[in-house]
């Protein structure tokens, strides 16, 4: 939470044109990015009840537990924290933010990158490109490096197939870490060439709603996912989508609250849930 709040403070300061966050490994990053939404679920369902109970029965509970109950100012602080984290979530899923996947040319890493793409899309984060890092140069390769070059030969092609439609860049394994502005500028020129690495991505993002005469369709991008891997449940104005061990609670727009789910399918890496007004 401290990391997310620090990011919010930097973004609101107006001191920076662009903020780049070098994220932790996939599982940790997904937990971090899912935190605001998870806290939102608690704030909507559990928090109001807890606050009322403590306010009404505080003295009795303190006596029974033999420890002081939190004052209402504590609950107020939690509300402010939730509001700030919700602001961070809106910032990171908005049109001016995106995620760039960086991977090395190895089969296991590629498989993990594909899963990352799926889960980032599930939670509404826009992926704007892929960087294949630490590719062994083919020139003047000795016997030891020639083995690595050979093992990496097919991976770039598989990356191109896996992330078709996304910009892709490649970075050769360097003799040393690029530390300092000059070294980073040299690396940027090598990787991006004439392209603008900070260009804002066009498109509608991983979540959208379309309408036709038959009703409305909620589209959620889920690349590489099959129908059998997706769990779906509807409850009031909420849609619960689960993939593997990850679950996202989507709050539907007010216009869909009186609609019922009439069907769902996975087509071309996208979950499509159809709604119809007055359906049973």
N, C-alpha and C positions, 0 to 999 in steps of 0.2 A: 504493500500500500504506500509505503514511503517513496518507493521508486516512481509509482504512478503520480503521486502528488507533486514530486519534484519535477516530473515532466510537465505537469499542468502549469506549475509556476513559471517554468522556462518559456512555455508556449505563450502564456499571457503577458510575459514581461515586454514583448515587442522588441527585444534586443537582437533577435536572430531571424535571418531569412529562412533558414532550414534547420531542423533539429534531426540528427541521425542517432538512433539508438542501436547500439551493438548488443543484440539480445543473447540471452543464455541458451543452452540447448533446448530442443523442441519442447519436451514435456514441461520444463520449468516455465518457458515462455507462454505456452498455452494456458497454464494455471494462472499466470500473471494476467494475461489478457481476458480470461474468463472471470476474474475476480469481481469487477464492477457489476456484472450481470448477476452473479451468484449472490452478492450482497443485496442487490435490488430485490431478489426473491425473498430474502429474509426480512428486509425492511417492509415489504408489502404485506407479508402474512404473519410473521412472528412478532416483529418489533412492536406494533401497536398494542397487541395483547399483553406483552410483557410490561410495557409502560403503564397500562391501565392497572394491571395487577399490583405492581410495585407502588403506584400512587395511592391506590385504595387500601392496600393491606401492608404498606411499608412497615409501620411500627410492630404489627403482629409478626410479620416475617422476620424482622430483625431480632425480636425476642426469641422466636422459635429457633432460628439459625445461629443465634448468639454472635451475630456479626452485622454491621450496618448495611442496609440496603442502599443502592445508588440513589443520589438525589436526582431530581428531574433535569438539572443542568447537565448531568452526564448523558441522559438520553438526547438532550438538545445537541450536545457535541457530536453524538453518533449520527444524528440527522444531518448535521453540517458536513460531516465526513462523507456520508453517502451522496450528498448533493455534489460534492467536489469530485468524487470518483465517477459519478454519473456523467459529469462534464468531461472528464478524461475519456470515458467510453465514447461519447459523442464525437470528441476530437479525433480519436484514433480510427473510428469507423466512418468518418466523414470523407467528402470528396477530395480534401487536401492532404490526406494521409494514405499511406500504403505500406505494404510489407515487401521486402525484396529477399528472396530465398537465396542463400549462399550454400553451395555444396562442393564437396570434392568428388572427383571421378571414380567412385567406388560403388559397387552394386548395393551394399547395405546402406550407404549414405543416400543413394538415389531413392531407395525404397522409403527411407525415413522422410526425405524431402517431399515425396508424393503424399505421404500421410499428413505432413505438415500443411500442404496445400489444401487437402480435404478439410482438415479441422479449422484452419484459418477461415476458409469459406463458410463453414458451418456457423462460426461465431461472428460473421459479418465483416471480416477484415479483407480488404482488397489487396491482392497480390499483383505487383506491377512488373515483375521480371525475375529472372534467375541468373545468378553468377556462378559459373563453374570455375572453381579456384584450384590452384596448385596442380596444373596440368604439366607433366614433365615435357620439356622441349625435346623434339626429335633430332635436332642437329647435334652431331658429335657426341652421341650417347655411348658411354662405355657399356661393358657387358652387364653390369649391375643395373644401370639406369635403363638399358634396353629392355630388360624384363618388365620394369614398371611401365615403360612406354607401350609395350605390347599389351599389358593387362588393362591399360586405360583406353585402348583403341576403340572399343565398341561403345563405351559409356557416353561420350558426347552425342552420338547418334540416338541413343536411348533417351537422353535428356531432351533432345529436340522433339522426339515423338511424345514424351511424357508431358511436356509443357508447350505443346503446339499452340500458337496464337499469342504467346507471351514473348516479350523481348528477351533475348538471351545474350550473355556476354561471357568471355573466357579470359582467364588470367593464368599466365605461365608461372610455374614454380620458380621463385626467385632465389638467388643465392643468400639473401638476408632479408630480415623483416623491414618493411618500408616504414621507417620511423622518421617523423618530421615532415614539415610542409613540402619541401622539395621532393622527397621520396614519394609522398602520397600523390603529388601532382604528376610525377612521372608515371606512376601506376595508373592513375586516372586516364591519362592520355593513351596509354597502352591498351587499357580495357575498353574505354568508351569511344575513343577516336573522336569523330566529329559530332557524335550524339550528345544530347544534353542529359546527364545522369539525374538531373533533378526535375525533369519534365513531368508535369502532372498527367496522370493517366486518364484517358477518356473512358466513357462507358458508364453503365448503370450500377455497377457493383454486384456483389454476390446475392443480394436480396432485392426483389422487386415484386410488384403486383400489377397484373394486367386484367382488363375487363373485356367481356364480349357479351352478346345477347343471352348466353346461357348462364352467366354469372361472373365470378371473379376467380382468378388463379394466382396463388402465391408461389413464386419461383424462388428456390433456394439453391445456389450452386453447391454441388457436392461432387467434385471431380473424382473419378476412379471408384465410385461407390456403386454397388449393385443393389437391386431392390431388396434382396434378402438381408442386407447389412443395415437397413434403415428401420428404425422404430418410430412410430408416429401416433400421437394421441392428441385429442382436442378437448379442451375444458373451458367453456365460456368463451372469453375473448383471448384465450391463450392456445398456442400450438406448441406441443413438446416434441422436439425432433432429437433422436438419439442415434449416434453412429459409434459402434464399438463401446468404449467406456465413457464417451463424452456425450453430454446431453445439453441441449439449449432450449430455454423457455422463451418462445417468441410471443410478445404481446401484440396482438393484431390491431390494426387501426379501428377506430370506432365504427366505421362504415361496414365492417365485417362482423361485428359483434352479434347481429341478428341473423347471420347466415349459418348454415350447417355444412359440414364437410360431406361431399357427395362422391369423392374419389381421390386417389393419389397414385402417382406413378413416378418412376425414375427414368428420365429420358436424356440421353446425351450428357451425362454428368450433372444433371439438374433434377432436383425434387420438385414436382409440380403437384400442388394440392388445390383441388377445385372446390369452390364454395358456391352454394345456391341459396338465395333468400327463401325462407319458409320451408326448406327441405327438412325431412325428418330423418 
